[in-house]
């Protein structure tokens, strides 16, 4: 019942079969979200008309909230209620202060990422499950899809064809089935990428909005912190992904509320 209400408030109640979400600026008048912080982020980043606000109380927090807001003709409105979100096991840290593998989620304001895969497909969302009807380009995970995360290697922060996906930090997407059932690419350390050449600083790789990790392939139970991403419960994730609209130049605003609003 609670999930149904969240989906209804988000304006994302849809039939099965991946029916595409409708474009436009749907909002949820009954929903509450932090519009004061949204307004501050929007003022500092003109040109965006949609904000995915992933906020914590402090840089050390591993739990926080996430909400989507949209610019509806000059007035910012909530598109979802405030949802419970999980962050890095070591909290959040400003992008240029962090390093790959440090267990923090990059803090900052980042675009929806666009990635070109090894086979030439461009995408901003992806998953091991069928497209749930998102507006952003969606890639169905393929055999061989390896997200490089080895610092100072040419594959770092690129989706390459590597069925062996040697690691230990590289991520073989087909193997991360449930957690990466659906995901959005958060554009932290993209275009240009730092860390895919010798001597460059490896700020971040494989930073996504994805489903909670419950451990051992479980679909419920205790929620693990992430290694650097932001995670949501499955139904919340699908509702959010169906709202993210590339035509609105969306951004992810991540970090402590007071820091983002400052």
N, C-alpha and C positions, 0 to 999 in steps of 0.2 A: 504494500500500500504506500509506504514512504517513497519507494523508488518511482511508483506511478505518479505521485504528486510532484516529485522533482522533475520528471520528464515533462509533465504537463506544464509546470511553471517555466521550464526552459523552452517551451514551444516546440518540443521535439517528439511528441507522440506520433508514431508512424507505423504503418503496416509492415509486416515482415517482408524480407526479400530485398532489403537495401534500397527502398524508395528514396530518391534524393531529397535532401532538405531543400526548402524553398529559399531563394535569395531574397534580399531585402534587409530590413532592420527589425526583425521581431524582438519584442521585449516582453518581460514578465512583470506587469504592474504590481502584482502582489509579492514579488520577491524582494528580499533585502540584500544589498551588497554594499561594499565600502566605496560609495561614489565620491567621497572627498578625496581619497587616495587616487582613484581613477582620474578625477579632474586634474590633480597635480601632475600625474604622469602624462596626461594628454597635453597639458600646457607646456611641458618640457620636451614633448615629442610631437610637434605639429605634423599633421599629415596622416596620422592614424585615425581610423574611425571605429576600431574595435580593440579592446584591451582584455587580455586574459590575465587577471590579477592573481598571482600565486604568492601569498603573503604569510610571513611568520611574525612573531613578536620580537625575536632577536636572531642574531646570526648563528647561535648555537642550537636553535630549535630544529627538531626533525619532524615535527607535526606543524601543520598550518592550515590555511584555507585556500580555496580557489573559487573564483567567480568570473563570469564573462559579462562585459558591459559594451554597449554600442552607442555611437553618436547618432542620435535620431534627430536629424535636422538641427543640430547645434545644442541639443540637450542630451546629456549622457544618461542612459537608462540601463538597468540590470537586465541581462538576458537569462541569467540563471540565479537561483538562490546561492547562498554561500555554502560551498561544499567542503568536506573534510579532505585534506590532501597530505601526502607524505613526501618528505624531502630527503636529502642526503644524510647518511649515517653520521656525518660530522657537521650537519647544518648547512648553511649557505655561506658563500664568500664571493666578493666581487670578482668578476671574470679574470681581470688581469692580475689578481692576487692569488689565484688558485693554480693548481697544476693537475694534469690528468692523473687520476688514481688517488687523489687526496680525500675522497669520500664526501666532498661538498657539492651542493648544487650551485651552479653559477648564478650569482646575483647580478641583476642589471635589467635593461630593457632590450629585448631581442626580437627580431622579426620572425615570422613563420619561415622556416628554412625551406629552400628549394635545392634538391640534390639531383645530380645526374648519375644514374646507376651505370654499371659496367656495360650494360646492353643498350645504353642510350636513352632509357626511359627517364623522364624528369618527374619528380614527385615531391610532395610535402607531407603526405601521410602514408602509412603503410601498415601491413599486418599479415599475420598468419591465418587470419579468418577473413571471409569475404567482406568487401567494401560495405559498410553499414549505411551508405547513402550520404557520404560526406561531400562538401563543396570543393575542397582542395584536391588536387591530383593525388590519386591513391595507387600505391604499388602493392600488388599481391606478392608476398615474399616468395622468392624463387630459390630453387636448388642452387647452391653456390654463393648465395648472398652473404658476404662477409663485410662487416663494418670495421674498418681498420682503426685500431686505437693504440697501436704501438708507436710511442713518441719518436719523432725524427726519422720515420720511415715513410716512403712515398705513398703508402696506402692509408696513412693516418687521416682520419676524418673523411674518408672516401668509401663508397660502397663498391667493393670489388668482387670479382669472381674468384673465390678461394674456398673450394669445398673442404680443404683441410683447416682453414682459418686458424693459423698456428698459435696466435695469442702470445702470452697468457691474457693480455688485455683486449685483444680483438674479439668481436662478438659475432658468432655465427647465428644469424637471425632465425633460420628454421628451427634451431634448437631451443629458442626462447619462446616456445609456442604460446602459452597462456598469457604471460606478462606482455608479450608483444602481439597479442591478438589483434589490437589496433594501436596505433601510436601516431603522434604528430612530431615532426622535427622542429625542435627549438633552435633558432639560428644563432646559437652561441659559438663563436669561433668558426664562422663560415664566411666565405667571400670577403676578403681573402682568408685562407686557412693558415694559422700559425702552428708549426709543429710537424709539417710534412716534409721538411727539408732539414738537413743537418744543421744544428746550431740554433734553430728556431725554438721559441718557447712553446711547449705543448700545453696550452691553456685548458682545452676541453675537447672531448670527442664523444660521440654517441649520446647526446643530451636530448632526451625525448620526454613527451608527456605520454604516459602509458598506464596500463592497469596495475593495481597493487600486486605486490609479490607476497604470497602467503607461505612460500617455502615448499619444496618437494613437490612442485606441480599442483599444489592444492588450490582450490578456487574460493576458499573462505578460511577464516581463522585469524591468527595473529598476523598483523601487517608488518612486514619488514621495512626498514628504511631503505632508500635507494642507494645506489653507488654514485649518484650525481644527477639523476633525473627528477621529475615530479610525477607522482602517481596518484591515481584516483580509483575508487570502486568502479567495477565494469560499467554499470548502468550510467553512472555519472560521467565516465569517460566518453561513452558513445554520445550522450547528450551534448557534451562540450564539443566533440569533434564535428558533429553535425551542424554546429553553429559557426565554427571558424570559417570565415569567408575571405579568400584572397583578394576579392574586389574591394574590401574594406581596409586593406593594408593593415592587417592585425599585428599586434605585438604581444609578447609575453613579458609582463613586468613581474620580476621575481626578487624576493628578499624581504627584509624586515619592513613593516609598514612605515615606521618613522623615517627610515632611510630612503624608501621610495618616494615618500611625500616631501622629503626635504629638498 
